[in-house]
Amino acid sequence: MSAASVRVVTPADSGAWLRMRLALWPSGSEAEHREDIERFLTGDAPEPLAVLVAEDRQGRLVGFAELSIRGYAEGCRSTRVAYLEGWFVEPEARRRGVGRALIAAAEEWGRAQGCDEFASDADWDNEVSAAAHRAAGFTDVGLVRCFRKDL
Ligand SMILES: CC(C)(COP(=O)(O)OP(=O)(O)OC[C@H]1O[C@@H](n2cnc3c(N)ncnc32)[C@H](O)[C@@H]1OP(=O)(O)O)[C@@H](O)C(=O)NCCC(=O)NCCS
């Protein structure tokens, strides 16, 4: 039996989703994450398009994946690429296949959206993420440096 079952997020998951979002993206404030969650659940957010959560056998949420479809993704040939915008598993639930289960469900979602490519990214120094991406069947397609300036 797998370590967790994966399903679509519901409004009852808001608290756990918020807790995990804060852990994955600590640069966002709690208020910002709360607003993003509310906008998604009321259908007002252009992105993400779908959110999957992983539930352990006790019914506790231990991971999530946020998904979108991008018109362009590095290394891809198609113009509707299923995209992994966020991928997180609670530290105590890691290395038990929960991450893989989220990716498998995300792939099914992408196929159902008519996509035939799935892409993602990670910070250049996040070696755990890179290893987990490769284990889930992704291949490296390059390292990108990002810049900005005020206009
Ligand atoms: C990346 C993450 C989602 C993986 O979740 P997970 O539930 O641990 O993943 P799985 O148990 O399905 O692991 C799948 C495979 O990935 C690789 N892997 C995962 N964690 C690893 C680690 N710490 N070191 C080396 N390989 C690792 C292994 O090959 C593993 O298979 P194995 O356990 O049979 O050896 C999780 O580590 C996480 O939330 N990290 C912090 C947030 C993050 O960096 N997210 C990605 C942002 S781009």
Ligand as a Chemical Component Dictionary entry (heavy atoms), coordinates in Angstrom:
data_LIG
# 
_chem_comp.id                   LIG 
_chem_comp.type                 NON-POLYMER 
_chem_comp.pdbx_formal_charge   0 
_chem_comp.three_letter_code    LIG 
# 
loop_
_chem_comp_atom.comp_id 
_chem_comp_atom.atom_id 
_chem_comp_atom.alt_atom_id 
_chem_comp_atom.type_symbol 
_chem_comp_atom.charge 
_chem_comp_atom.model_Cartn_x 
_chem_comp_atom.model_Cartn_y 
_chem_comp_atom.model_Cartn_z 
_chem_comp_atom.pdbx_ordinal 
LIG C1  C1  C 0 11.416 17.219 -3.179 1  
LIG C2  C2  C 0 10.405 16.532 -2.248 2  
LIG C3  C3  C 0 8.995  16.998 -2.611 3  
LIG C4  C4  C 0 10.490 14.998 -2.471 4  
LIG O1  O1  O 0 9.486  14.388 -1.670 5  
LIG P1  P1  P 0 9.638  12.889 -1.098 6  
LIG O2  O2  O 0 8.293  12.456 -0.619 7  
LIG O3  O3  O 0 10.755 12.813 -0.152 8  
LIG O4  O4  O 0 10.022 12.083 -2.411 9  
LIG P2  P2  P 0 10.017 10.505 -2.599 10 
LIG O5  O5  O 0 10.008 9.796  -1.273 11 
LIG O6  O6  O 0 8.922  10.172 -3.546 12 
LIG O7  O7  O 0 11.459 10.298 -3.241 13 
LIG C5  C5  C 0 11.609 9.920  -4.576 14 
LIG C6  C6  C 0 13.078 9.768  -4.897 15 
LIG O8  O8  O 0 13.703 11.050 -4.969 16 
LIG C7  C7  C 0 15.066 10.932 -4.558 17 
LIG N1  N1  N 0 15.255 11.703 -3.314 18 
LIG C8  C8  C 0 14.297 12.259 -2.544 19 
LIG N2  N2  N 0 14.863 12.884 -1.471 20 
LIG C9  C9  C 0 16.185 12.709 -1.580 21 
LIG C10 C10 C 0 17.300 13.103 -0.789 22 
LIG N3  N3  N 0 17.134 13.802 0.354  23 
LIG N4  N4  N 0 18.545 12.750 -1.200 24 
LIG C11 C11 C 0 18.713 12.032 -2.326 25 
LIG N5  N5  N 0 17.696 11.594 -3.114 26 
LIG C12 C12 C 0 16.448 11.946 -2.759 27 
LIG C13 C13 C 0 15.302 9.460  -4.266 28 
LIG O9  O9  O 0 15.750 8.825  -5.463 29 
LIG C14 C14 C 0 13.899 9.003  -3.894 30 
LIG O10 O10 O 0 13.707 7.625  -4.042 31 
LIG P3  P3  P 0 14.169 6.620  -2.856 32 
LIG O11 O11 O 0 13.652 7.202  -1.554 33 
LIG O12 O12 O 0 13.527 5.347  -3.245 34 
LIG O13 O13 O 0 15.653 6.604  -2.890 35 
LIG C15 C15 C 0 10.726 16.814 -0.767 36 
LIG O14 O14 O 0 12.073 16.481 -0.516 37 
LIG C16 C16 C 0 10.524 18.269 -0.344 38 
LIG O15 O15 O 0 9.406  18.700 -0.056 39 
LIG N6  N6  N 0 11.622 19.052 -0.314 40 
LIG C17 C17 C 0 11.551 20.448 0.159  41 
LIG C18 C18 C 0 10.805 21.328 -0.819 42 
LIG C19 C19 C 0 11.423 21.293 -2.187 43 
LIG O16 O16 O 0 12.618 21.446 -2.357 44 
LIG N7  N7  N 0 10.550 21.097 -3.193 45 
LIG C20 C20 C 0 10.946 21.121 -4.565 46 
LIG C21 C21 C 0 10.961 22.533 -4.986 47 
LIG S1  S1  S 0 11.490 22.658 -6.666 48 
# 
loop_
_chem_comp_bond.comp_id 
_chem_comp_bond.atom_id_1 
_chem_comp_bond.atom_id_2 
_chem_comp_bond.value_order 
_chem_comp_bond.pdbx_ordinal 
LIG C1  C2  SING 1  
LIG C2  C3  SING 2  
LIG C2  C4  SING 3  
LIG C2  C15 SING 4  
LIG C4  O1  SING 5  
LIG O1  P1  SING 6  
LIG P1  O2  DOUB 7  
LIG P1  O3  SING 8  
LIG P1  O4  SING 9  
LIG O4  P2  SING 10 
LIG P2  O5  DOUB 11 
LIG P2  O6  SING 12 
LIG P2  O7  SING 13 
LIG O7  C5  SING 14 
LIG C5  C6  SING 15 
LIG C6  O8  SING 16 
LIG C6  C14 SING 17 
LIG O8  C7  SING 18 
LIG C7  N1  SING 19 
LIG C7  C13 SING 20 
LIG N1  C8  SING 21 
LIG N1  C12 SING 22 
LIG C8  N2  DOUB 23 
LIG N2  C9  SING 24 
LIG C9  C10 SING 25 
LIG C9  C12 DOUB 26 
LIG C10 N3  SING 27 
LIG C10 N4  DOUB 28 
LIG N4  C11 SING 29 
LIG C11 N5  DOUB 30 
LIG N5  C12 SING 31 
LIG C13 O9  SING 32 
LIG C13 C14 SING 33 
LIG C14 O10 SING 34 
LIG O10 P3  SING 35 
LIG P3  O11 DOUB 36 
LIG P3  O12 SING 37 
LIG P3  O13 SING 38 
LIG C15 O14 SING 39 
LIG C15 C16 SING 40 
LIG C16 O15 DOUB 41 
LIG C16 N6  SING 42 
LIG N6  C17 SING 43 
LIG C17 C18 SING 44 
LIG C18 C19 SING 45 
LIG C19 O16 DOUB 46 
LIG C19 N7  SING 47 
LIG N7  C20 SING 48 
LIG C20 C21 SING 49 
LIG C21 S1  SING 50 
# 
